[in-house]
Amino acid sequence: MPQYRDEGIVLRTQKLGEADRIVTVLTRNSGRVRAVAKGVRKTTSRFGARVEPFGHIDAHFHIGRSLDILSQVESFYSYGATLSQDYAKWTAGQAMLETAERLTPEEKEPATQQYLLLIGGLRALIKDEHDPNLVLDSYLLRSLSLAGYSPSFYECARCGKEGPHRAFSVSAGGAACEECRPPGSVVPAPATTSLMSALLTGDWETADASDVKFRREASGIIAAYLQWHIERGLRSLRMVER
């Protein structure tokens, strides 16, 4: 059988039959892959624990008719072991995994930048240098940007008129001038807009110095923006402590 090898992050697992699992992996070179891991639910399985969500693995796949077969797995690191000790980090990480799966809709479509962003986001969570909510919101904005949905925080998203503009429209793609402002636009505090811009560009000095009330407002807008583009909400995002 044709085979290939790639490294990746386990996004999700599903039970299959009595002893198998379907494992969804975001890989460095092959994009999102769904593969069957045979016998991993047995107590005698050699690599059952390595194919849990948050696992950073080196995997060998055999190409199958509908699903590939995960034949060999080596573990680089288990982010789940560290994140599970802190509820805020764990739920933020779960939201990252679900977002990565939603924003890579085509199986085996290379998504190297999304993979590297996910690795960076998980590492940022366990380093504990920034608030988990800030890390999550930064990840969401950057992941959306890589998928082609980068919001505008200065120029009008519709006509390109130079800003700053007070209104923000999820449906229009970000900042909106008075002439283009559609119904349903919100008017965030200037500090909230500055925070979202900082999270997108990686300006952690500005992000870390932000006030809690502006972080909460930014989180709500970012969640709405994400939901608009993936056309439904994230189940895991409801569990994140804001």
Number of C-alpha atoms within 10 A of each C-alpha: 6 7 13 10 16 17 21 27 28 24 25 21 18 11 14 15 11 11 14 17 22 22 24 23 30 31 27 18 17 19 23 28 20 22 22 23 25 20 18 21 18 12 9 9 12 12 18 18 13 20 28 19 21 27 23 25 23 18 19 18 21 17 15 14 6 8 14 19 20 23 15 15 20 15 16 14 14 19 20 19 11 13 20 13 10 10 13 18 26 24 22 26 29 25 22 28 22 16 23 23 18 14 19 19 12 13 15 15 14 17 22 16 15 24 24 15 18 23 17 13 21 24 12 18 24 18 9 11 11 14 14 23 20 23 25 26 24 26 27 26 23 22 25 23 13 15 15 10 16 15 24 20 24 21 18 26 22 17 11 14 16 11 13 15 20 19 23 27 25 22 15 18 19 25 29 31 23 10 10 17 21 16 8 11 17 16 15 16 15 13 17 22 27 19 27 28 21 18 25 22 12 15 14 18 10 15 22 16 9 16 12 10 12 19 21 15 18 24 21 14 21 20 18 15 23 22 14 14 16 14 10 11 15 18 11 16 19 12 15 19 12 14
